[in-house]
């Protein structure tokens, strides 16, 4: 009799549960994470969701060690002290340094162990910082974000490098996406290369040269998103999963 195969575990790492300055933003982030969890379940993952701000680094790494892949989700600004940014930047939003520290440890362990990793929005920025890169702290004109925190998405185009693994994974080189961010990747971290940009030049995706890491600055998990980007990323992580 054949034993049933255990479902692969996807570690979904959020920033925090509660303690945010803006309850509308909190609610939006919860909706976005719920979308990731639902999509991951549909493609075959068993999801282990964890809030980094409320979890010790050792515990988070222990849960990563039990996972087949990991997603780092969106949220607030990365604390500038982790990448040499200005702590007095006037547009700096709410930060969660403890969550940053824990997520940075997860990213470095995942890259070292070749655990498939997907970063979304802040998750992409965090991956870049974890690998030694830095950020544009405030984009000209406020960036790709609407003023309403309850629905802050902005629609725009993205062009993907046709020679990238991301383009092959998504099956497209031009995308119509939804974004919500006022910061962006500036200098790429070690091993990362820029593989997509918005029409204004903003970095919209990075991938790792050797590890199974794909990060997008937009929000494919938003309810108004078009296409299958979220499913494609999760299927890519599933195919490359640690066994």
Backbone torsions as a table, in degrees:
resi	resn	phi	psi	omega
1	UNK	NA	129.9	-178.3
2	UNK	-80.0	131.5	177.9
3	UNK	-72.8	141.4	177.4
4	UNK	-64.4	141.4	179.0
5	UNK	-80.3	130.8	179.4
6	UNK	-66.9	141.3	178.4
7	UNK	-70.3	139.4	177.0
8	UNK	-66.1	143.0	-177.2
9	UNK	-97.8	130.8	173.0
10	UNK	-105.8	118.6	174.9
11	UNK	-84.7	116.4	177.8
12	UNK	-104.6	113.5	-173.2
13	UNK	-105.9	108.7	173.5
14	UNK	-89.3	173.8	176.0
15	UNK	-79.4	-57.8	-172.2
16	UNK	-155.7	160.8	169.3
17	UNK	-113.2	99.4	-179.4
18	UNK	87.1	-172.3	179.3
19	UNK	62.4	26.8	177.7
20	UNK	-94.8	155.5	179.2
21	UNK	-69.7	-28.8	-171.6
22	UNK	-124.4	110.7	-178.7
23	UNK	-65.2	-30.2	177.4
24	UNK	-65.7	-41.0	178.0
25	UNK	-66.0	-40.0	175.9
26	UNK	-56.8	-46.7	-178.8
27	UNK	-64.5	-39.3	179.0
28	UNK	-64.8	-43.0	179.2
29	UNK	-63.4	-37.8	178.2
30	UNK	-64.3	-38.9	177.8
31	UNK	-65.2	-41.8	-179.2
32	UNK	-64.6	-43.5	178.8
33	UNK	-64.8	-39.8	177.8
34	UNK	-59.8	-35.0	177.6
35	UNK	-66.6	-41.2	176.5
36	UNK	-61.9	-45.6	-179.0
37	UNK	-61.3	-44.4	-179.3
38	UNK	-63.9	-44.5	-179.7
39	UNK	-65.8	-40.5	179.8
40	UNK	-64.8	-39.1	177.6
41	UNK	-64.0	-40.6	-179.0
42	UNK	-63.8	-34.5	-178.1
43	UNK	-85.5	-5.7	173.8
44	UNK	119.3	5.2	178.6
45	UNK	-87.0	150.7	161.5
46	UNK	-96.6	122.2	-170.6
47	UNK	-94.5	132.6	170.9
48	UNK	-115.4	101.6	-178.1
49	UNK	-94.4	136.4	-178.3
50	UNK	-142.4	140.4	175.7
51	UNK	-94.6	117.3	-172.6
52	UNK	-65.2	-32.5	-177.4
53	UNK	-67.0	-22.9	-178.0
54	UNK	-107.1	13.1	-174.1
55	UNK	-128.0	130.4	177.8
56	UNK	-64.0	150.0	-177.5
57	UNK	-57.7	-45.4	-178.6
58	UNK	-60.9	-39.5	179.4
59	UNK	-67.4	-40.4	179.8
60	UNK	-65.6	-40.5	177.5
61	UNK	-66.8	-36.2	176.9
62	UNK	-61.9	-40.7	179.5
63	UNK	-71.6	-32.4	173.9
64	UNK	-64.3	-41.1	-179.3
65	UNK	-61.8	-24.6	178.9
66	UNK	-91.6	-1.5	-174.7
67	UNK	-100.5	157.5	177.1
68	UNK	-93.8	-22.4	-179.3
69	UNK	-162.1	169.2	-177.1
70	UNK	-143.5	144.0	171.8
71	UNK	-120.4	129.9	173.3
72	UNK	-106.1	119.6	-169.8
73	UNK	-90.1	-175.4	-178.8
74	UNK	-81.8	-177.5	-179.4
75	UNK	155.6	-149.3	-174.4
76	UNK	-75.5	179.0	176.4
77	UNK	-64.0	142.5	171.3
78	UNK	-70.0	136.6	-180.0
79	UNK	-59.2	124.0	-175.7
80	UNK	-62.9	-18.3	179.2
81	UNK	-65.5	-19.4	-179.7
82	UNK	-81.7	-11.5	179.2
83	UNK	-136.1	15.8	177.0
84	UNK	75.6	24.0	177.9
85	UNK	-82.2	177.6	-179.5
86	UNK	-81.2	122.2	177.2
87	UNK	-77.0	-14.6	178.7
88	UNK	-101.9	15.9	176.2
89	UNK	-56.1	121.3	-173.3
90	UNK	-64.0	-21.6	-179.0
91	UNK	-97.9	7.2	-179.2
92	UNK	-63.2	128.5	180.0
93	UNK	-91.4	-167.2	178.8
94	UNK	-61.6	134.8	178.3
95	UNK	-122.0	155.7	178.0
96	UNK	-129.8	81.0	-175.4
97	UNK	-56.8	-37.0	179.9
98	UNK	-65.1	-39.5	177.0
99	UNK	-65.9	-41.9	177.6
100	UNK	-57.5	-47.0	-177.5
101	UNK	-60.7	-44.3	-179.8
102	UNK	-67.2	-42.8	-179.3
103	UNK	-68.1	-37.1	176.1
104	UNK	-59.8	-42.1	177.9
105	UNK	-62.5	-40.4	178.7
106	UNK	-63.2	-46.5	-179.0
107	UNK	-60.7	-46.3	-177.7
108	UNK	-64.4	-40.4	178.1
109	UNK	-66.3	-43.2	-179.2
110	UNK	-61.8	-44.3	179.6
111	UNK	-65.4	-44.4	-179.1
112	UNK	-62.4	-36.8	-177.0
113	UNK	-95.3	2.2	-178.9
114	UNK	57.9	41.3	172.4
115	UNK	-83.8	126.0	180.0
116	UNK	-54.3	133.4	-175.0
117	UNK	-134.8	130.2	173.8
118	UNK	-116.7	127.2	176.0
119	UNK	-111.9	135.5	-179.4
120	UNK	-122.2	123.8	177.5
121	UNK	54.3	-110.0	176.2
122	UNK	-55.5	-32.5	177.5
123	UNK	-59.3	-39.3	176.6
124	UNK	-65.6	-43.1	179.3
125	UNK	-63.0	-40.6	179.6
126	UNK	-64.6	-41.9	176.8
127	UNK	-59.9	-43.5	-179.7
128	UNK	-62.3	-44.4	179.1
129	UNK	-65.2	-42.3	-179.1
130	UNK	-59.5	-30.2	-178.0
131	UNK	-99.1	16.8	171.4
132	UNK	96.3	4.9	178.1
133	UNK	-86.3	-178.5	177.5
134	UNK	-135.4	-178.4	-171.9
135	UNK	-127.7	151.3	162.7
136	UNK	-76.2	119.1	-171.5
137	UNK	-77.1	-24.7	175.9
138	UNK	-156.3	118.5	-177.5
139	UNK	-73.8	147.8	177.1
140	UNK	-54.3	131.4	178.9
141	UNK	75.8	7.9	177.6
142	UNK	94.8	-9.2	175.8
143	UNK	84.8	-156.1	-176.9
144	UNK	-101.0	72.0	-178.7
145	UNK	-153.2	135.4	176.2
146	UNK	-85.1	157.0	-175.0
147	UNK	-72.8	-15.6	-177.6
148	UNK	-87.5	111.8	-177.7
149	UNK	-65.3	-19.6	178.6
150	UNK	-80.1	-17.2	176.2
151	UNK	-155.1	78.1	-170.0
152	UNK	-94.8	10.5	-174.4
153	UNK	-76.3	143.7	175.1
154	UNK	-124.0	133.9	179.2
155	UNK	-88.7	136.7	176.3
156	UNK	-162.2	171.3	179.3
157	UNK	-91.6	157.3	174.6
158	UNK	-136.2	137.6	175.0
159	UNK	-109.8	124.8	-176.9
160	UNK	-102.8	137.4	177.1
161	UNK	-58.8	119.5	-177.2
162	UNK	-64.6	-19.6	179.8
163	UNK	-90.4	5.3	-176.9
164	UNK	-87.9	155.8	172.7
165	UNK	-65.7	-30.8	178.9
166	UNK	-62.8	-42.9	179.1
167	UNK	-61.0	-40.6	178.8
168	UNK	-67.2	-37.5	-179.8
169	UNK	-66.7	-40.8	-177.0
170	UNK	-87.1	-18.2	-178.2
171	UNK	68.1	28.6	-178.0
172	UNK	-158.3	154.2	175.8
173	UNK	-118.3	-7.6	172.6
174	UNK	-131.7	135.4	-175.2
175	UNK	-138.1	148.7	172.2
176	UNK	-104.2	113.0	-169.1
177	UNK	-124.2	172.6	176.3
178	UNK	-121.7	126.8	-177.9
179	UNK	-124.7	158.7	172.6
180	UNK	-152.1	87.4	-179.1
181	UNK	-159.1	144.8	175.2
182	UNK	-112.6	-3.1	175.5
183	UNK	-118.3	167.4	-178.1
184	UNK	-159.4	165.0	174.4
185	UNK	-65.1	135.3	174.9
186	UNK	-108.4	-89.2	177.0
187	UNK	-85.5	123.6	-178.6
188	UNK	-66.1	145.9	177.1
189	UNK	-72.6	173.4	-177.5
190	UNK	-59.3	126.9	177.6
191	UNK	85.3	-8.0	-179.1
192	UNK	-95.1	147.3	172.4
193	UNK	-134.5	144.8	179.4
194	UNK	-73.5	128.8	-177.0
195	UNK	-127.5	2.9	175.2
196	UNK	-158.3	147.3	178.1
197	UNK	-140.4	155.2	171.3
198	UNK	-83.3	167.2	179.0
199	UNK	-57.4	-27.8	178.9
200	UNK	-85.1	5.6	178.2
201	UNK	92.8	-7.0	-179.8
202	UNK	-61.0	134.9	177.4
203	UNK	-66.6	125.6	-176.3
204	UNK	-116.5	-9.7	175.5
205	UNK	-161.5	148.1	172.9
206	UNK	-135.7	156.3	171.6
207	UNK	-140.4	159.4	-179.3
208	UNK	-88.5	146.0	-176.7
209	UNK	-68.7	-30.7	-176.2
210	UNK	-126.6	-32.6	-178.7
211	UNK	-87.4	155.0	179.0
212	UNK	-78.6	74.4	-176.3
213	UNK	-125.0	123.0	176.4
214	UNK	-130.9	129.0	-177.9
215	UNK	-132.1	137.6	177.4
216	UNK	-125.2	143.8	-179.2
217	UNK	-83.7	-22.0	-179.7
218	UNK	-85.4	-177.2	-175.5
219	UNK	-116.2	86.0	177.6
220	UNK	-69.7	-12.3	-179.8
221	UNK	-89.1	-3.7	179.3
222	UNK	-67.6	144.5	-176.3
223	UNK	-60.8	-27.3	-179.1
224	UNK	-90.9	4.9	-178.5
225	UNK	-68.3	147.6	175.3
226	UNK	-103.0	155.3	175.6
227	UNK	83.8	-165.6	-172.0
228	UNK	-124.6	27.8	-174.2
229	UNK	-58.1	-46.1	-177.8
230	UNK	-60.9	-48.0	178.7
231	UNK	-61.7	-40.6	179.5
232	UNK	-61.7	-43.5	179.5
233	UNK	-64.5	-43.0	-179.3
234	UNK	-68.9	-37.6	175.9
235	UNK	-65.7	-36.9	176.1
236	UNK	-63.3	-42.3	177.4
237	UNK	-65.3	-37.9	178.8
238	UNK	-65.0	-42.9	-179.7
239	UNK	-65.9	-32.8	-177.6
240	UNK	-95.8	8.0	-169.8
241	UNK	-57.5	152.6	172.1
242	UNK	-72.5	128.0	-174.2
243	UNK	-103.2	NA	NA
